[in-house]
Amino acid sequence: MNETSERVTVRIPEDLLEKLRRVQEAKGIATVSDAIREGLERYVEMHLPPPNVRKVVVELSRQDNRRLEEFVREGSSISIDDAVRSAVREFIRTRLEEAHPRAGVAARRDGEMPEALTTRTG
């Protein structure tokens, strides 16, 4: 958290507060205030991403989400977000190589996607 902060008072319905408490417990967050701060940070990131990044929200089934969580627990990725980003990059690279084999060779040689295709989603 920043060294300076400002107190903001917000009134929320009791059912939303109960949901926040469940999230807090499930994620092991110290306080409801910390859970709210984390949610606000994500909200701001989603609505004000850096200019070179486009945020994409993906809704996953519980089963797919559990599989991703297991993937992370096994150490195959550092986070669910990172695993999804990696999967999307690999999918795009594979499709580009199928559609444009020469672009795929250039991408492998440079270690990156061709410049026109480097828009990051995060």
N, C-alpha and C positions, 0 to 999 in steps of 0.2 A: 504494500500500500504506500501511497505518497507520504512524504513527511508531513505535509499539511493536508487537512481535510476540513470539510464543512458539514455540519449536521443538517440533515434534511428530514423533515417529519412527513411521513406518508401514511394515509389511512388505507387499509386494505380489508376486504371482506374476510371474515373468520375462516371460510372454506379455503381461500387462497393461502392464508397463513398456515393452516393445517397441512396443505400440500407442500408449502415451503419447508415446514418442519420435517416432513417425510423425506424430502430431497436432502435436507441437511443431514439427517441420520444416515440415509442410504449412502451418501457420498463421504461421510465422515468429516463434514465441515464443522468447525468449532462452534459457530453461532449462526442464528438466523440472519443477523446483519451481514456476516461474511457470505452467506448464501445469496442474499439480495445483491451485495456488491458484485459477486461473480456473475450473477444473472444480468446485471446492468452492464458490466464490462462486455459480455457476449452480445448484448443487444446493441451497444455502441459499435463494436467491431463489425457486426452484421450490417448495420446501417451506414457506417462510415469506414469502409475498408480502404486500405492504401490504393492510390490510383492505378497501380499495376496489377491489382488483385481483384478478381470477381468472386464473390461468395456464392456458393451453391448449397442449398439446403436439400438434404436427401432424407426422406423418411424410410426407415428400415423396419422390417418385421421384427418381432421379438426374437425369433429364431436366428435371423441374420445378425442381429445385434449381439446375441449371446455368442455366436461364432466369432464375431470380431473381437469381443472381450476376451475370449479364450485365446485367440491369435495373439493378442497383446500380452496376456498373462504368460504365454509360452515364450515370450521374448522375440517373437517374429516381427514386431513393430513397437515403436515407442508409445503410440497412442492410436485410438480408433481413427481419429482424423488423419493421422499420418498413413495408416493402412489404406484408408479410402483414397487419399491423394495418390499413393503409389499405384493402387489398382487402376485408377482412372488414367494415370500417365502410361501405364503398361498397355491398357486397352487402346488408347489413342495411338501409341507407337506401333502396335501390332496392326491396327487398321490402316495407318499411313503406309507401312511397309507393304501391305497387301495392295493398296491402291496405287502407290507411287514407289516402287522398289528403289529407285535411285535416291529419293529423299531419305529413305530408311538407311541406306548405306552412308549417306552424308551425316545423318543423325548419329549413327553408331561411331563414325570416325571422329566427330566433334564431341561426342558425349552428351549432346543436347539435341532438342528438337529443332527443326529448321525455324529461323527467326519468325516467320509469319505465323508459326504455330506455337509460340511460347507463352500465350496468355495463360496465366496461372489461375487456377481455381483453388480457393482455400477455404 
